[in-house]
Amino acid sequence: MWVFLNNAMLSIVAQRSQPGTLLVRARSAGDIERVFPDVKVSETPTADYRYRAEISAEEVARALAAQVRAIDYPNFKATVRDAGRLHAYHDVWDVMARYQEVKHPRDR
């Protein structure tokens, strides 16, 4: 699962060796800690996601539910303060907009 927040982007997958535990991954330093401030994050410079933390599925679910409950904006992109992150998010938005057109073209 990819999760795009206004101050963090996370990739969350099962930790195969530990049932009930998820591997929360990030490409940018601090992204995991912004959502999970009390977890231990490891850094592996050669990994596809440089930053990783093993977190219980319950803790991940609670944190993501809190993020959803805190939504108070009508436009997500307008809340992204980091210019580099905003640019990257616009790139993702554009790719997915093109994908939508391939899957469901507008009537011309």
C-alpha positions in Angstrom: 0.0 0.0 0.0 1.3 3.4 -0.9 0.1 6.2 1.4 0.6 9.8 0.3 0.2 12.4 3.2 0.9 16.1 2.9 4.2 15.6 4.8 5.1 11.9 4.2 4.9 9.1 1.6 4.9 5.6 2.9 5.0 2.1 1.4 3.4 -0.4 3.7 3.8 -4.2 3.2 3.6 -7.4 5.2 6.7 -8.4 7.2 6.7 -12.0 6.0 8.8 -13.3 8.9 6.5 -11.7 11.6 2.8 -12.2 11.3 0.9 -9.2 12.5 3.8 -6.9 11.8 4.0 -4.5 8.8 7.1 -3.1 7.2 6.7 0.6 6.8 9.1 2.0 4.3 10.0 5.6 3.1 12.3 7.2 0.6 12.7 10.4 2.6 14.3 10.8 6.0 11.7 11.7 8.7 8.6 10.5 6.8 8.1 7.4 9.0 8.7 9.4 12.2 6.1 12.0 11.2 3.4 9.4 11.4 5.0 7.0 13.9 7.1 9.2 16.2 8.0 6.5 18.7 9.3 3.8 16.3 12.9 2.8 15.6 13.7 3.5 11.9 16.6 1.8 10.2 18.5 3.2 7.2 19.8 1.1 4.4 21.3 3.3 1.7 21.3 0.5 -0.9 17.7 -0.6 -0.4 14.9 0.4 -2.7 13.3 2.2 0.2 16.1 3.7 2.2 14.2 4.0 5.5 12.3 1.2 7.2 10.5 0.3 10.4 8.7 -2.8 11.6 5.4 -1.8 13.2 2.4 -3.8 14.4 -0.5 -3.9 12.1 -2.7 -2.5 14.9 -0.4 0.5 15.4 -0.3 1.2 11.7 -4.1 1.0 11.5 -4.5 3.4 14.4 -2.1 5.9 13.0 -3.7 5.9 9.5 -7.2 6.2 11.0 -6.0 9.2 12.9 -4.7 10.7 9.7 -8.1 10.2 8.0 -9.9 11.7 11.0 -7.7 14.8 10.8 -8.5 15.7 7.2 -9.9 19.2 7.1 -9.0 20.4 3.6 -10.9 20.4 0.3 -7.7 20.2 -1.8 -4.9 17.8 -0.8 -2.1 19.2 -3.0 -2.7 22.7 -1.5 -1.6 21.4 1.9 1.8 20.1 0.8 4.3 22.6 2.0 7.6 21.0 0.7 8.1 22.2 -2.9 10.1 19.0 -3.9 7.4 16.7 -2.4 4.7 18.8 -4.1 6.5 18.5 -7.5 6.8 14.7 -7.0 3.1 14.4 -6.1 2.1 16.4 -9.2 4.1 13.9 -11.2 2.2 11.0 -9.7 -1.1 12.8 -10.2 -0.2 13.4 -13.9 0.7 9.8 -14.5 -2.5 8.5 -12.9 -4.6 11.1 -14.8 -3.1 9.7 -18.0 -3.8 6.1 -16.8 -7.5 7.2 -16.2 -7.7 8.4 -19.8 -6.4 5.1 -21.1 -8.8 3.1 -19.0 -11.8 5.4 -19.3 -11.4 7.9 -22.1 -13.7 10.9 -22.0 -16.3 11.2 -24.7 -14.9 13.5 -27.4 
